[in-house]
Amino acid sequence: MREHLRAAFEDVRRFLLTGGRSRLAVVQYNARGDVTKEFDYLAEARIIDYFRREVMGPVRVLAEERGEVRTKPGLAAWTLIVDPVDGSENFARGSEWSSVALALLPGEAAPEPDAVNHALVGNIFTGSVCEAVAGEGVWRNGAPVAPSNVDDPGGAVVALDLKARDEIALARTCRVLRVVKDARRFGSAAGEIAAVAYGGVDAYVDARGTLSPENYMAAYLLVKQAGATISDRDGQPLAAVRSMTQGQSIVAAATPALHAALLAALRQPQDIAG
């Protein structure tokens, strides 16, 4: 199935870099209430069509824009979680931080993050691909990768989601900013979490609790297979996916010590005024 994820990515990437570049019209609002642009909708359709065409049995697809789709009638051997363009605003503006994220799990049960056994996060503009198979490892552009060895937040470069709408989430995020060496905000959660796996950043923090499954399920396997640590903001395992609109907080870090330090920063007494 690794080859299918790679082929589906290459197919949708070709579309996005050619005809998709000009398809900027808003066509709907998805189940989360977010804008769906035409390139998102068409890219998702291409991925679904690829699995309908190339995989013999039925695949249950859980998709950002369409919700649940089945490629064929019958009990599915695989569940595919799809984010066709993670970083849609970046893509529309021509920014290179936009990704395709694909997570594959066996069967039809409520998807557990630990059940993901094939995953791919691919950069649309550069073509760089990070992929993993459970129990076999993680690769970037075909070469094995590993996270950094940074333990101290004072020496860590951390990707943060800064789109905090409430004061509590903002306070948590500011506490992380106070203790880390530097921060990044790229606008593609899947790509940013994947970067923890190969050392592009030392950690990723989304303290809000609003990240939806298509953004993190593929990157979760990359982080775990690389030997990094990932949990929610309370240090608990990520929840099973009951809905594609459910929210999740994420703390992913290269080392257990860095992970623990970031959790400690998030747990400090609230100091909204600074």
FIROVO-583578 format. One record per residue (C-alpha): x, y, z; residue number from 1. Coordinates in steps of 0.25 Angstrom, whole numbers, plus 5000, padded with zeros to 4 digits. Layout:
# FIROVO-583578
atom east X | north Y | up Z | seq NUM
...
//
This chain:
# FIROVO-583578
atom east 5000 | north 5000 | up 5000 | seq 1
atom east 5012 | north 5009 | up 5001 | seq 2
atom east 5013 | north 5010 | up 4986 | seq 3
atom east 4998 | north 5014 | up 4985 | seq 4
atom east 5000 | north 5025 | up 4995 | seq 5
atom east 5012 | north 5030 | up 4987 | seq 6
atom east 5005 | north 5029 | up 4973 | seq 7
atom east 4992 | north 5036 | up 4978 | seq 8
atom east 5001 | north 5047 | up 4984 | seq 9
atom east 5009 | north 5049 | up 4970 | seq 10
atom east 4996 | north 5048 | up 4963 | seq 11
atom east 4989 | north 5059 | up 4971 | seq 12
atom east 5002 | north 5067 | up 4971 | seq 13
atom east 5002 | north 5068 | up 4956 | seq 14
atom east 4988 | north 5073 | up 4956 | seq 15
atom east 4990 | north 5083 | up 4966 | seq 16
atom east 5003 | north 5089 | up 4960 | seq 17
atom east 4996 | north 5090 | up 4946 | seq 18
atom east 4981 | north 5092 | up 4945 | seq 19
atom east 4979 | north 5093 | up 4960 | seq 20
atom east 4987 | north 5106 | up 4961 | seq 21
atom east 4975 | north 5114 | up 4955 | seq 22
atom east 4963 | north 5107 | up 4962 | seq 23
atom east 4962 | north 5117 | up 4974 | seq 24
atom east 4947 | north 5119 | up 4974 | seq 25
atom east 4940 | north 5116 | up 4987 | seq 26
atom east 4930 | north 5104 | up 4984 | seq 27
atom east 4925 | north 5100 | up 4998 | seq 28
atom east 4927 | north 5101 | up 5013 | seq 29
atom east 4932 | north 5087 | up 5019 | seq 30
atom east 4926 | north 5081 | up 5032 | seq 31
atom east 4935 | north 5089 | up 5040 | seq 32
atom east 4930 | north 5102 | up 5034 | seq 33
atom east 4943 | north 5104 | up 5027 | seq 34
atom east 4944 | north 5109 | up 5013 | seq 35
atom east 4946 | north 5099 | up 5002 | seq 36
atom east 4952 | north 5104 | up 4989 | seq 37
atom east 4951 | north 5097 | up 4976 | seq 38
atom east 4965 | north 5092 | up 4976 | seq 39
atom east 4963 | north 5085 | up 4990 | seq 40
atom east 4950 | north 5079 | up 4985 | seq 41
atom east 4956 | north 5074 | up 4972 | seq 42
atom east 4969 | north 5069 | up 4978 | seq 43
atom east 4961 | north 5061 | up 4988 | seq 44
atom east 4953 | north 5055 | up 4977 | seq 45
atom east 4966 | north 5051 | up 4969 | seq 46
atom east 4971 | north 5043 | up 4982 | seq 47
atom east 4957 | north 5036 | up 4983 | seq 48
atom east 4957 | north 5033 | up 4969 | seq 49
atom east 4971 | north 5027 | up 4969 | seq 50
atom east 4967 | north 5017 | up 4980 | seq 51
atom east 4954 | north 5014 | up 4973 | seq 52
atom east 4962 | north 5011 | up 4961 | seq 53
atom east 4975 | north 5004 | up 4966 | seq 54
atom east 4971 | north 4997 | up 4979 | seq 55
atom east 4962 | north 4985 | up 4976 | seq 56
atom east 4954 | north 4984 | up 4989 | seq 57
atom east 4946 | north 4995 | up 4995 | seq 58
atom east 4953 | north 5006 | up 5003 | seq 59
atom east 4946 | north 5015 | up 5013 | seq 60
atom east 4951 | north 5029 | up 5011 | seq 61
atom east 4949 | north 5039 | up 5022 | seq 62
atom east 4952 | north 5052 | up 5015 | seq 63
atom east 4953 | north 5067 | up 5019 | seq 64
atom east 4943 | north 5072 | up 5009 | seq 65
atom east 4933 | north 5061 | up 5006 | seq 66
atom east 4933 | north 5053 | up 5019 | seq 67
atom east 4931 | north 5038 | up 5018 | seq 68
atom east 4932 | north 5032 | up 5004 | seq 69
atom east 4933 | north 5018 | up 4999 | seq 70
atom east 4941 | north 5014 | up 4987 | seq 71
atom east 4932 | north 5002 | up 4985 | seq 72
atom east 4921 | north 4995 | up 4992 | seq 73
atom east 4924 | north 4985 | up 5003 | seq 74
atom east 4932 | north 4984 | up 5015 | seq 75
atom east 4945 | north 4992 | up 5014 | seq 76
atom east 4958 | north 4985 | up 5017 | seq 77
atom east 4965 | north 4999 | up 5018 | seq 78
atom east 4961 | north 5013 | up 5023 | seq 79
atom east 4968 | north 5025 | up 5017 | seq 80
atom east 4968 | north 5038 | up 5024 | seq 81
atom east 4971 | north 5049 | up 5014 | seq 82
atom east 4975 | north 5064 | up 5014 | seq 83
atom east 4976 | north 5067 | up 5000 | seq 84
atom east 4983 | north 5081 | up 5002 | seq 85
atom east 4987 | north 5084 | up 5016 | seq 86
atom east 4991 | north 5099 | up 5016 | seq 87
atom east 4980 | north 5103 | up 5006 | seq 88
atom east 4983 | north 5118 | up 5008 | seq 89
atom east 4998 | north 5115 | up 5005 | seq 90
atom east 4995 | north 5108 | up 4993 | seq 91
atom east 4985 | north 5119 | up 4988 | seq 92
atom east 4996 | north 5129 | up 4990 | seq 93
atom east 5007 | north 5121 | up 4984 | seq 94
atom east 5014 | north 5118 | up 4997 | seq 95
atom east 5022 | north 5105 | up 4997 | seq 96
atom east 5017 | north 5101 | up 5011 | seq 97
atom east 5005 | north 5093 | up 5006 | seq 98
atom east 5004 | north 5078 | up 5007 | seq 99
atom east 4996 | north 5065 | up 5004 | seq 100
atom east 4994 | north 5056 | up 5016 | seq 101
atom east 4989 | north 5042 | up 5014 | seq 102
atom east 4988 | north 5032 | up 5026 | seq 103
atom east 4984 | north 5017 | up 5024 | seq 104
atom east 4978 | north 5008 | up 5034 | seq 105
atom east 4972 | north 4994 | up 5033 | seq 106
atom east 4958 | north 4991 | up 5034 | seq 107
atom east 4946 | north 5000 | up 5038 | seq 108
atom east 4947 | north 5002 | up 5053 | seq 109
atom east 4947 | north 5016 | up 5059 | seq 110
atom east 4961 | north 5020 | up 5054 | seq 111
atom east 4971 | north 5020 | up 5066 | seq 112
atom east 4984 | north 5028 | up 5063 | seq 113
atom east 4992 | north 5015 | up 5067 | seq 114
atom east 4985 | north 5007 | up 5057 | seq 115
atom east 4991 | north 5015 | up 5045 | seq 116
atom east 5000 | north 5006 | up 5038 | seq 117
atom east 5004 | north 5014 | up 5025 | seq 118
atom east 5005 | north 5029 | up 5024 | seq 119
atom east 5010 | north 5040 | up 5015 | seq 120
atom east 5012 | north 5055 | up 5016 | seq 121
atom east 5016 | north 5061 | up 5003 | seq 122
atom east 5020 | north 5075 | up 5000 | seq 123
atom east 5012 | north 5080 | up 4987 | seq 124
atom east 5022 | north 5090 | up 4982 | seq 125
atom east 5035 | north 5083 | up 4985 | seq 126
atom east 5031 | north 5069 | up 4983 | seq 127
atom east 5038 | north 5065 | up 4996 | seq 128
atom east 5031 | north 5053 | up 5002 | seq 129
atom east 5032 | north 5047 | up 5017 | seq 130
atom east 5026 | north 5033 | up 5018 | seq 131
atom east 5025 | north 5022 | up 5028 | seq 132
atom east 5021 | north 5008 | up 5030 | seq 133
atom east 5017 | north 5003 | up 5044 | seq 134
atom east 5029 | north 4994 | up 5049 | seq 135
atom east 5038 | north 4997 | up 5037 | seq 136
atom east 5042 | north 5012 | up 5039 | seq 137
atom east 5041 | north 5026 | up 5033 | seq 138
atom east 5047 | north 5032 | up 5021 | seq 139
atom east 5049 | north 5045 | up 5014 | seq 140
atom east 5050 | north 5044 | up 4999 | seq 141
atom east 5054 | north 5030 | up 5001 | seq 142
atom east 5065 | north 5032 | up 5012 | seq 143
atom east 5063 | north 5028 | up 5026 | seq 144
atom east 5062 | north 5040 | up 5036 | seq 145
atom east 5062 | north 5042 | up 5050 | seq 146
atom east 5058 | north 5054 | up 5059 | seq 147
atom east 5068 | north 5063 | up 5066 | seq 148
atom east 5074 | north 5061 | up 5080 | seq 149
atom east 5070 | north 5074 | up 5086 | seq 150
atom east 5065 | north 5072 | up 5101 | seq 151
atom east 5065 | north 5086 | up 5106 | seq 152
atom east 5054 | north 5096 | up 5101 | seq 153
atom east 5064 | north 5107 | up 5102 | seq 154
atom east 5071 | north 5101 | up 5090 | seq 155
atom east 5059 | north 5097 | up 5082 | seq 156
atom east 5052 | north 5102 | up 5070 | seq 157
atom east 5038 | north 5099 | up 5071 | seq 158
atom east 5026 | north 5100 | up 5061 | seq 159
atom east 5014 | north 5106 | up 5067 | seq 160
atom east 5000 | north 5108 | up 5063 | seq 161
atom east 4997 | north 5123 | up 5066 | seq 162
atom east 4983 | north 5124 | up 5062 | seq 163
atom east 4977 | north 5124 | up 5076 | seq 164
atom east 4963 | north 5130 | up 5077 | seq 165
atom east 4962 | north 5129 | up 5092 | seq 166
atom east 4970 | north 5135 | up 5104 | seq 167
atom east 4973 | north 5121 | up 5110 | seq 168
atom east 4979 | north 5115 | up 5097 | seq 169
atom east 4987 | north 5128 | up 5095 | seq 170
atom east 4992 | north 5128 | up 5109 | seq 171
atom east 4997 | north 5114 | up 5107 | seq 172
atom east 5004 | north 5117 | up 5094 | seq 173
atom east 5011 | north 5130 | up 5100 | seq 174
atom east 5016 | north 5121 | up 5111 | seq 175
atom east 5023 | north 5112 | up 5101 | seq 176
atom east 5028 | north 5124 | up 5093 | seq 177
atom east 5035 | north 5129 | up 5106 | seq 178
atom east 5043 | north 5116 | up 5108 | seq 179
atom east 5047 | north 5112 | up 5094 | seq 180
atom east 5059 | north 5117 | up 5086 | seq 181
atom east 5051 | north 5121 | up 5074 | seq 182
atom east 5037 | north 5118 | up 5068 | seq 183
atom east 5032 | north 5115 | up 5054 | seq 184
atom east 5018 | north 5116 | up 5048 | seq 185
atom east 5017 | north 5110 | up 5034 | seq 186
atom east 5002 | north 5108 | up 5032 | seq 187
atom east 5002 | north 5093 | up 5029 | seq 188
atom east 5000 | north 5085 | up 5042 | seq 189
atom east 5003 | north 5072 | up 5035 | seq 190
atom east 5016 | north 5077 | up 5029 | seq 191
atom east 5020 | north 5083 | up 5042 | seq 192
atom east 5017 | north 5071 | up 5050 | seq 193
atom east 5025 | north 5062 | up 5040 | seq 194
atom east 5037 | north 5072 | up 5041 | seq 195
atom east 5038 | north 5067 | up 5055 | seq 196
atom east 5041 | north 5053 | up 5050 | seq 197
atom east 5053 | north 5057 | up 5041 | seq 198
atom east 5058 | north 5069 | up 5050 | seq 199
atom east 5053 | north 5080 | up 5042 | seq 200
atom east 5048 | north 5086 | up 5055 | seq 201
atom east 5050 | north 5080 | up 5069 | seq 202
atom east 5035 | north 5080 | up 5073 | seq 203
atom east 5021 | north 5084 | up 5069 | seq 204
atom east 5011 | north 5090 | up 5079 | seq 205
atom east 4996 | north 5092 | up 5076 | seq 206
atom east 4990 | north 5096 | up 5089 | seq 207
atom east 4976 | north 5100 | up 5084 | seq 208
atom east 4969 | north 5086 | up 5084 | seq 209
atom east 4963 | north 5089 | up 5070 | seq 210
atom east 4972 | north 5081 | up 5060 | seq 211
atom east 4964 | north 5071 | up 5052 | seq 212
atom east 4968 | north 5057 | up 5049 | seq 213
atom east 4972 | north 5059 | up 5034 | seq 214
atom east 4983 | north 5069 | up 5039 | seq 215
atom east 4990 | north 5060 | up 5048 | seq 216
atom east 4987 | north 5045 | up 5046 | seq 217
atom east 4998 | north 5043 | up 5035 | seq 218
atom east 5008 | north 5051 | up 5042 | seq 219
atom east 5005 | north 5043 | up 5055 | seq 220
atom east 5011 | north 5031 | up 5049 | seq 221
atom east 5023 | north 5038 | up 5044 | seq 222
atom east 5026 | north 5044 | up 5058 | seq 223
atom east 5024 | north 5030 | up 5065 | seq 224
atom east 5033 | north 5022 | up 5055 | seq 225
atom east 5044 | north 5033 | up 5056 | seq 226
atom east 5045 | north 5030 | up 5071 | seq 227
atom east 5039 | north 5044 | up 5075 | seq 228
atom east 5028 | north 5046 | up 5085 | seq 229
atom east 5014 | north 5051 | up 5083 | seq 230
atom east 5002 | north 5053 | up 5092 | seq 231
atom east 4991 | north 5063 | up 5094 | seq 232
atom east 4994 | north 5076 | up 5103 | seq 233
atom east 4992 | north 5068 | up 5116 | seq 234
atom east 5001 | north 5057 | up 5112 | seq 235
atom east 4990 | north 5047 | up 5109 | seq 236
atom east 4989 | north 5038 | up 5096 | seq 237
atom east 4982 | north 5044 | up 5085 | seq 238
atom east 4967 | north 5040 | up 5084 | seq 239
atom east 4961 | north 5031 | up 5074 | seq 240
atom east 4954 | north 5038 | up 5063 | seq 241
atom east 4939 | north 5038 | up 5065 | seq 242
atom east 4937 | north 5049 | up 5055 | seq 243
atom east 4945 | north 5057 | up 5045 | seq 244
atom east 4941 | north 5070 | up 5052 | seq 245
atom east 4946 | north 5066 | up 5066 | seq 246
atom east 4957 | north 5075 | up 5071 | seq 247
atom east 4970 | north 5070 | up 5077 | seq 248
atom east 4982 | north 5077 | up 5083 | seq 249
atom east 4996 | north 5072 | up 5079 | seq 250
atom east 5010 | north 5073 | up 5086 | seq 251
atom east 5020 | north 5065 | up 5078 | seq 252
atom east 5035 | north 5066 | up 5081 | seq 253
atom east 5048 | north 5060 | up 5077 | seq 254
atom east 5052 | north 5055 | up 5091 | seq 255
atom east 5044 | north 5051 | up 5103 | seq 256
atom east 5051 | north 5062 | up 5111 | seq 257
atom east 5047 | north 5072 | up 5102 | seq 258
atom east 5033 | north 5067 | up 5101 | seq 259
atom east 5032 | north 5067 | up 5117 | seq 260
atom east 5038 | north 5082 | up 5117 | seq 261
atom east 5027 | north 5087 | up 5107 | seq 262
atom east 5016 | north 5080 | up 5115 | seq 263
atom east 5021 | north 5086 | up 5127 | seq 264
atom east 5021 | north 5100 | up 5121 | seq 265
atom east 5007 | north 5098 | up 5116 | seq 266
atom east 5002 | north 5094 | up 5130 | seq 267
atom east 5007 | north 5106 | up 5137 | seq 268
atom east 4997 | north 5115 | up 5144 | seq 269
atom east 4990 | north 5124 | up 5135 | seq 270
atom east 4996 | north 5137 | up 5133 | seq 271
atom east 4988 | north 5143 | up 5122 | seq 272
atom east 4993 | north 5157 | up 5125 | seq 273
atom east 5007 | north 5153 | up 5123 | seq 274
//
